[in-house]
Amino acid sequence: MLKKTLLSLAIATTALSLAACNDTETVADPVEPEVTTTEVVEPEVVADPAVEVDPMADTMATQSIAEIAAGNENLTILTAALQAAGLDTMMMDAGTYTVFAPTDDAFAPVLEALGVTKEELLANTDLLKKVLPYHVVDSVVMAADIPYGTDVATVNGATINISDANVITDATGGTANITGTDIMATNGVVHTIDAVLMPE
């Protein structure tokens, strides 16, 4: 009988052991931590509409006004006139000038009105010394800074007036259109015009 009891105990222990081994543990699925992402939005940089960027701002001028005129194929008569009047050195010197530079085509009506050739005009240094300084302002005036509707004093002493349509009216009532602006020089700025300004 003792054998039966021991045998029963042995069977019961084995059964319990086997039951424990077969018993599957209930393991919860691993829980992924919730990931939250925050999108970082870079603020959009908007240029101030009141500020115009000057494309020439990073361009350093390397030539004087006289050198710019001499290198421009449309300003050959002006260059010759400056040299004939001895004013080319002034346009090479350090300073702060604005030159309203008549193109070669601008001189044609003047030659016709005076009834002279280009050579005769260049020989009339007294006239050139009056007319050429009338195209020069003794400060740098960029196109954006032109004082429209205001009399502007020139180096010659007489004034010009510039409308907001970029039309210059001279002392005789003649007009010239500004055709090119802000040609930077080491000693100022050049604006091209399509007529010669007359001081009287």
Secondary structure, DSSP 4 states (H G I P E B T S, - for coil): -HHHHHHHHHHHHHHHHHHHHH-----PPPPPPPP------PPPP---TT-PPPTTTTPPP-S-HHHHHHT-TT-HHHHHHHHHHT-TTTTTSSS-EEEEEE-HHHHHHHHHHHT--HHHHHH-HHHHHHHGGGGEESS---GGG--TTSEEE-TTS-EEEE-TTSEEE-TTS-EEEEEEEEEEETTEEEEEESS-----
